[in-house]
Amino acid sequence: MELLKRNKSFILVGVILFVIGGIAGYTVYLNNPDLANLEGSSIFSGLEQKISFFQNLNILGKIIFIFLNNLLVALISVFLGAILGLFPIFIALMNGFVVGIVAGKVLESNGIGYLLVGLVPHGVFEIPAILIAIGLGLKFGYLIISTIISILLGKPTKDNEFKLFIRELKPAFKIILILLCIGAFVEILITPLLITIIGG
């Protein structure tokens, strides 16, 4: 909780970016529903092959695949945040955008109950994990920018904040790993079952 409190401003920025991306994706879908079709869509370029590979995996393979895929996103969000925070900004907006498009399609085809059942059970674990990673990436970018500005102006750099940030990474990734692991299990074992029940 202390870790989340210390980084709440950066995580909040990540949440806002994610929501903006989601609204943009949903708006784009309403104006062009064909974007939700994988075939021939540049937005989902390469995703069709990824889905095909995923569908051929066994249950354990699917859990591992989802976990590793989300973990990769989290790692990129944190460590490539060093590039002035640009990558976590892009990841927050793009993930929100994709969720917005998918939400639009599901709402139109199956209704809000189906959307909630299909997203919330695993989303309550996976989305916070990614948002924490995005927040840390944004903080990393902020510290890099702050350091550059301090050097240029001849002012003291934020060495103590950097040291604290490095110490925060270990407990932060413990939280992220646990959330992503639970989320992957729920997404494969629980969510499909709930969808089947809702869908009759």
Long-range contacts (C-beta under 8 A, 24 or more apart in sequence): 3-168, 3-171, 3-172, 3-175, 4-132, 6-164, 6-168, 7-132, 7-135, 7-136, 7-139, 7-168, 10-135, 10-136, 10-138, 10-139, 10-142, 11-131, 11-132, 11-134, 11-135, 12-135, 13-135, 13-138, 14-88, 14-92, 14-131, 14-134, 14-135, 14-138, 15-131, 17-89, 17-92, 17-93, 17-96, 17-134, 18-92, 18-93, 18-95, 18-96, 18-99, 18-127, 18-131, 18-134, 19-96, 20-93, 20-96, 21-92, 21-93, 21-94, 21-95, 21-96, 21-97, 21-99, 21-100, 22-96, 22-97, 22-99, 22-100, 22-103, 23-96, 23-100, 24-93, 24-96, 24-97, 24-100, 25-96, 25-97, 25-98, 25-99, 25-100, 25-101, 25-102, 25-103, 25-104, 26-100, 26-101, 26-103, 26-104, 27-100, 28-97, 28-100, 28-101, 29-100, 29-101, 29-104, 29-105, 30-104, 33-104, 33-105, 33-108, 35-101, 36-101, 36-102, 36-104, 36-105, 43-98, 43-101, 59-188, 59-189, 62-188, 63-184, 63-185, 63-187, 63-188, 63-189, 64-184, 66-183, 66-184, 66-187, 66-188, 67-180, 67-181, 67-183, 67-184, 70-126, 70-129, 70-130, 70-180, 70-183, 70-184, 71-176, 71-177, 71-180, 73-130, 73-133, 74-129, 74-130, 74-133, 74-173, 74-176, 74-180, 75-133, 77-130, 77-133, 77-134, 77-136, 77-137, 78-133, 78-136, 78-137, 78-140, 78-169, 79-137, 79-140, 80-137, 81-136, 81-137, 81-138, 81-139, 81-140, 81-141, 82-140, 82-141, 82-144, 83-141, 84-141, 84-144, 84-145, 85-137, 85-138, 85-140, 85-141, 85-142, 85-144, 85-145, 86-141, 87-137, 88-133, 88-134, 88-135, 88-137, 88-138, 88-141, 89-138, 91-130, 91-134, 91-137, 92-131, 92-134, 95-130, 110-199, 113-198, 114-195, 114-198, 114-199, 117-191, 117-194, 117-195, 117-197, 117-198, 118-191, 118-194, 118-195, 121-186, 121-187, 121-190, 121-191, 121-194, 122-183, 122-184, 122-186, 122-187, 122-190, 122-191, 123-183, 124-183, 125-179, 125-180, 125-182, 125-183, 125-186, 126-179, 126-180, 126-183, 126-184, 126-187, 128-179, 129-175, 129-176, 129-179, 129-180, 129-183, 132-172, 132-175, 132-176, 133-172, 133-176, 136-165, 136-168, 136-169, 136-172, 139-165, 140-165
